[in-house]
Amino acid sequence: MENSFTAVYQKLDDWYIGYVQELPGANVEERTLEEARESLREAIELILISNRELAEQQISGKDVVREQITVKS
């Protein structure tokens, strides 16, 4: 599955900070813009994996309906 997010980068002194507008908690601080981009990709992946695992734990053993949902922004 491929998702698109809005990454925002800002240079502060000798550092780049980056975050994802649509995903609270996905933020990084790196020395270069390229490092910030890569770290932010990794942070997004880890947060999505963690959120999926938590959701699976919460519905374990329950009668649920699963379906894909698509939104346009």
ABEGO torsion letter per residue (X at the ends): XBBBBBBBBBBBEABBBBBBAABBGBBBBBABAAAAAAAAAAAAAAAAAAAAAAAAAAABGBBBBBBBBBBBX
